[in-house]
């Protein structure tokens, strides 16, 4: 008796994967969608932290930009300014200064207002605000402080007002609000999914 040639190998019949069937009268555990709840809690917590971080970093960048954009000159020297500019005079932080004057290009003294409480630092040192003034026309303005020597440096730059720091603050608030909105959406979706399961029985 001859053996048939090219006979295909024996294959096991298909068997579906085994699934445990709950005992009679019991239902399968319903999904709780805990992942959405955990993600929402994390977003609620990290939202304000992220917003504060963005606002803080932005404020540092703005302060550094103001400090580096000013003109550092020695006491009694001139600085070139444009017309209709509001500028703040900063003196060395460790100096005690009582009187400073600003002279316009035409030789007249510029009206000044005393300014205190603002501190900035750059590569030339640390400074604190002494006065503010506004230029009437473009030209060279001489800055002189009676209590400083001719070798002491002063900084003429922009004032530390709220306006430049507004955008980092707004960006931080928006970042935190976006996190909270996403968290609220996750909670709503979880609530709807649980409600749909309850209605389905």
C-alpha positions as CSV (number, residue, x, y, z in Angstrom):
1,X,0.0,0.0,0.0
2,X,1.5,3.3,-1.1
3,X,1.7,6.4,1.1
4,X,0.0,9.5,-0.5
5,X,2.5,12.2,-1.4
6,X,2.3,15.9,-0.4
7,X,-0.2,15.3,2.3
8,X,-0.7,18.7,4.3
9,X,0.3,18.6,7.9
10,X,-2.4,18.1,10.5
11,X,-3.8,21.4,11.9
12,X,-5.6,21.8,15.2
13,X,-9.2,23.0,14.8
14,X,-9.8,26.7,15.7
15,X,-10.7,27.3,19.3
16,X,-11.8,30.8,20.4
17,X,-9.9,32.2,23.3
18,X,-11.2,31.2,26.7
19,X,-13.2,33.9,28.5
20,X,-14.3,33.5,32.1
21,X,-18.0,33.6,32.4
22,X,-19.3,35.1,35.6
23,X,-21.5,32.8,37.7
24,X,-25.2,32.8,36.9
25,X,-26.9,35.9,38.3
26,X,-23.8,38.0,38.5
27,X,-22.8,40.8,36.1
28,X,-19.5,41.7,34.8
29,X,-17.8,44.7,36.7
30,X,-18.6,47.9,34.9
31,X,-15.7,50.2,33.9
32,X,-15.3,53.1,36.3
33,X,-13.4,55.4,33.9
34,X,-10.9,56.1,36.7
35,X,-8.3,57.2,34.2
36,X,-10.4,60.3,33.4
37,X,-10.8,61.1,37.1
38,X,-7.1,60.8,37.8
39,X,-6.1,62.9,34.8
40,X,-8.7,65.6,35.8
41,X,-7.3,65.7,39.4
42,X,-3.7,66.1,38.0
43,X,-4.7,68.9,35.7
44,X,-6.6,70.7,38.5
45,X,-3.5,70.6,40.6
46,X,-0.8,71.3,38.0
47,X,-2.8,74.1,36.2
48,X,-2.1,76.8,38.8
49,X,1.4,75.6,39.2
50,X,2.0,75.8,35.5
51,X,0.5,79.2,35.3
52,X,2.6,80.5,38.1
53,X,5.7,79.1,36.5
54,X,5.0,80.7,33.1
55,X,4.2,84.1,34.8
56,X,7.4,83.9,36.9
57,X,9.7,83.0,34.0
58,X,8.1,85.7,31.8
59,X,8.5,88.4,34.5
60,X,12.1,87.5,34.9
61,X,12.7,87.8,31.2
62,X,10.9,91.2,31.1
63,X,13.0,92.5,34.0
64,X,16.2,91.3,32.4
65,X,15.2,92.9,29.1
66,X,14.6,96.3,30.9
67,X,17.9,96.0,32.8
68,X,19.9,95.3,29.7
69,X,18.2,97.8,27.4
70,X,19.2,100.8,29.5
71,X,22.2,103.0,29.0
72,X,25.0,102.8,31.6
73,X,27.1,105.9,31.8
74,X,29.4,107.4,34.4
75,X,28.1,110.2,36.7
76,X,28.0,113.6,34.9
77,X,28.2,112.1,31.4
78,X,25.6,112.5,28.6
79,X,23.2,109.9,27.2
80,X,21.4,110.2,23.8
81,X,17.6,110.0,24.1
82,X,14.7,110.4,21.7
83,X,11.9,112.9,22.2
84,X,8.9,112.2,24.4
85,X,10.5,109.4,26.3
86,X,9.9,108.6,29.9
87,X,13.1,107.4,31.6
88,X,14.1,106.3,35.0
89,X,17.5,107.1,36.5
90,X,19.0,104.2,38.5
91,X,22.0,104.7,40.9
92,X,24.2,102.1,42.5
93,X,22.3,100.1,45.1
94,X,24.8,100.7,47.9
95,X,25.1,104.5,47.3
96,X,23.2,107.1,49.3
97,X,22.0,109.8,46.8
98,X,20.0,112.8,47.8
99,X,20.1,115.1,44.7
100,X,20.3,114.3,41.0
101,X,19.8,116.6,38.0
102,X,19.1,116.0,34.3
103,X,20.1,118.7,31.9
104,X,18.4,119.0,28.4
105,X,20.4,119.6,25.2
106,X,19.5,123.3,25.4
107,X,21.2,123.5,28.8
108,X,17.9,123.8,30.8
109,X,17.2,121.6,33.7
110,X,14.6,118.9,33.1
111,X,11.8,118.5,35.7
112,X,12.2,115.2,37.6
113,X,10.1,113.2,40.0
114,X,11.5,111.1,42.8
115,X,11.3,107.4,42.3
116,X,12.2,104.7,44.8
117,X,11.6,101.0,45.3
118,X,12.6,99.6,41.9
119,X,15.7,97.4,41.8
120,X,17.4,96.0,38.7
121,X,20.7,94.2,38.0
122,X,22.9,93.7,35.0
123,X,26.5,92.9,34.2
124,X,27.5,96.4,35.5
125,X,26.1,95.9,38.9
126,X,22.9,96.3,40.9
127,X,20.9,99.6,40.8
128,X,17.9,101.2,42.5
129,X,15.7,103.9,41.1
130,X,16.3,107.5,42.1
131,X,14.1,109.6,39.8
132,X,12.1,109.7,36.7
133,X,11.9,112.3,33.9
134,X,10.5,112.9,30.4
135,X,12.4,114.2,27.4
136,X,10.9,117.1,25.4
137,X,13.1,116.6,22.4
138,X,15.8,114.3,21.0
139,X,19.4,115.0,21.9
140,X,22.1,114.5,24.6
141,X,21.0,114.7,28.2
142,X,23.5,115.1,31.0
143,X,22.9,113.2,34.2
144,X,24.6,114.2,37.4
145,X,24.2,113.2,41.0
146,X,25.9,115.2,43.8
147,X,26.7,112.3,46.0
148,X,28.4,110.2,43.4
149,X,32.0,110.4,42.1
150,X,32.9,110.8,38.4
151,X,33.8,107.1,38.3
152,X,30.5,105.8,39.6
153,X,28.0,104.5,37.0
154,X,24.4,105.2,36.7
155,X,21.8,103.6,34.5
156,X,19.2,105.4,32.4
157,X,16.4,103.1,31.3
158,X,12.7,102.3,31.3
159,X,10.8,102.2,34.5
160,X,9.5,99.1,36.1
161,X,5.8,99.6,35.5
162,X,3.0,97.0,35.5
163,X,2.4,97.2,31.7
164,X,5.4,95.1,30.5
165,X,4.7,92.4,33.1
166,X,1.0,92.2,32.1
167,X,1.6,89.8,29.2
168,X,3.5,87.1,31.2
169,X,0.7,87.3,33.8
170,X,-2.0,86.9,31.2
171,X,-0.1,84.0,29.6
172,X,0.2,82.2,33.0
173,X,-3.6,82.7,33.7
174,X,-4.5,81.3,30.3
175,X,-2.3,78.3,30.7
176,X,-3.8,77.5,34.1
177,X,-7.3,78.1,32.6
178,X,-6.7,75.7,29.7
179,X,-5.7,72.9,32.2
180,X,-8.8,73.5,34.2
181,X,-11.0,73.4,31.1
182,X,-9.5,70.1,29.9
183,X,-10.0,68.7,33.4
184,X,-13.7,69.8,33.4
185,X,-14.2,68.2,30.0
186,X,-12.8,64.9,31.3
187,X,-15.0,64.9,34.3
188,X,-18.1,65.6,32.1
189,X,-17.2,62.8,29.8
190,X,-16.7,60.4,32.7
191,X,-20.1,61.4,34.2
192,X,-21.8,60.9,30.9
193,X,-20.2,57.5,30.4
194,X,-21.2,56.3,33.9
195,X,-24.8,57.6,33.3
196,X,-25.0,55.7,30.0
197,X,-23.9,52.5,31.7
198,X,-26.5,52.9,34.4
199,X,-29.3,53.4,31.8
200,X,-28.1,50.4,29.8
201,X,-28.5,48.4,33.0
